[in-house]
Amino acid sequence: MSNTEQQFLKSIDDKRWKAADKLRVNLNVAKYKHGILRLIFLKYVLHAIQSLNSAIRRTIKCRKVFPSDDGAMRVVLLAMQQALKGRTTLTRSWEPALIRFSIEFEDRLDGRP
């Protein structure tokens, strides 16, 4: 990871902690709990998206030239399929993307929506 990426991630982390501090000061415990749970969920989703993005980038890096846009989309689809292969449950956020790919590429997702 480059130095600029590290600085960017640190700035996001600092902003997240400042937001948590503001919530703690201005809200009662019941409302604060929901805000913190949202922040934790967003961190989980961010990690899942970064993981999938990394898998797609690794796959694309191996193959630098694609014959067509459809070929590139198929490679991305296969990378997503491979990345999600070990997962037992899908994050709700992935369902719209998987539905879109299943429409585009018919039954290539092995029984997934």
N, C-alpha and C positions, 0 to 999 in steps of 0.2 A: 504494500500500500504506500502510495507516495505521501510526501510531507503535506501537500495541499489537501489531500483526501483526509489525512489524520486531523488536520486543523479544522476542516469542515465538520467532521464527525464530532470533534470535541466541542465546537460551537453549538451544534444541535443538542448535544448532551447537556451543555451548560444552560441552554434555553429551556430544556425540559425540566431541569432541577429548579430553575427560577420560577417556572410556571407552577411546579408543585409547591414551592414555598408560598407563592401568592394564594394558591388555593387553600393551603393550611391556615393562613392568617385570616382570610375573608369568609370561610365557610364553616358551618358546624360539622361535626364528625361524620354524620350520616351522609351528607352531601359530598364531603371531602372524599369519603371512601369510594363513591362512584366515579369521581374525577380521576382518582389514582388508578382505579381498575381500568378505566379507559386508556390511561397512559401506558399501563402494562400491556394491555391488549394491542395498542398501536406498536409498541416495541416488538411484540411477538410477530405481528403481521409484517413489520419492516424486516425482521430477520428472515421470515419465510420468503419474502419477495427478493431479498438480496441473495438468498441461497439459490432460488430458481434462476435469477439473473446470472449468477456465477456459473451455473450448469450450462445455460444457453451460451454464454460467452466462451466457455471452454470448448464446446462443440463447434461453434462458428470459427474459433481460432484455428482449429485443425483443418478446416476447409475454407479457404479464402475466397474462392470464386464459385458462383452458383450459375447454372445455366439459365435460370429464369426466376422470377419472383415466386412462382409456385414451388420451385425447388427449395428456395430459401425458407418459405413457410413450412414446408414438409420437414426440413432439418430442425427448425425451431420446435415443431410439434413433437418430433421424435425425442428431442432433448428434454422437453417438458415431460413427456411420457416416461422417459428413463428416470428423471429426477423424482417423479411422483411414484415410481414403482414400489419403493419400500414403505411408503406411507400407508397406514391402515385407514386413516380418516382424512378427509379433505377439509381444508379450511374453507369456510363459507365464501371467502373472497375469491377463491379459484373457480367456483362453480360457473359464473358468467363467462369466464375465459374458456373453460372446458366445453361449455355448451356451444359457444361460438365456433370453436375448432371442430366440434362434432358435426355442426351444420356444414362447415366448409369442407371437411374431409370425411364425411359420412361415418362409417363404423370403424375408424382407425384407433379409437381409444379403448378398445377391449372392454366393452360393457359399461364404461363410465358414461355419465350423462352427456 
